[in-house]
C-alpha cells in the first residue's frame, strides 16, 4: 500500500464517523446502565412500612398499595377475640425503611375455628408419650384425670366433659384432659379362679366309709336269721 493511500484512508470522513458513532454508543450505554440501575433498584427511595396489624385485609391492602408496597398472605391463624380476615402478623415490622414494590407477607385470622385430630394414643401409649405428642401437635393439655388401671397408662381422652375417640376432631383452643391409670386395683376388677385339686386317696376313704354301713346291715340280718332258725 502506498503512503498516500494509507493517509487518505486514515483521514477519511467515513472512518472518523464510525469511530465517533462507536464512542457515542459506549457513552450512551454507560449512562443507560447508571440511570437504568437507579430506576430498577429505586435508588434513593425510602418508604416506612405502615402498621397494618389488627386491620382488615381490605384496609391493609389499600394502605400498602397507597405507600407503593404489595401484600401477600403467607399463613392463617386464629384469635377468637378478633374478627375474621384480620391481620395478625406482618413480615416487615412497622417503621422498617424499604423501597417501593416490596412485598409485605401477612398472617390473617381464620374465619372458622381450626381443629386438631385426636392421635392414636388411647390404650396405646403412656401418659408421658401421649402428652408430648399432643402438645407438639398443638393441643392444649390440662391436668390428667386418674382412673383405675395400670399406672401412667392412657385409658381415654376427654374434652368439655365428653369422651373422645382416635381420629375425632376438636377445636384448637379446647382444653383436652387425658385419663391416666392410677396403678390401683378396682373392687370391680375380675379375679381368676383356679379349680381345686382333689386327693385321690381322700376319694377312696370316702367310698370305703359309704360301703361300711351296707356291710354292717347285712351282718345284722344274718345274725337275726341264725337266732330265729330253731323256732
Secondary structure, DSSP 8 states (H G I E B T S, - for coil): --HHHHHHHHT-HHHHHHHHHHHHHHHHHHHHHHHHHHHHTTTT--EE----TTSBHHHHHHHHHHTT-EEEEEEEE--TTS-TTBEEEESS-TT-EE-TT-EEEEEEE-SS--EEE--S-TTTSBHHHHHHHHHHHT-EE---EEESSSTTBEEEEEETTEEE-TT-EEETTSEEEEEEE-S---TTS----------HHHHHHHHHHHHHHHHHHHHHHHHHHHHHS--
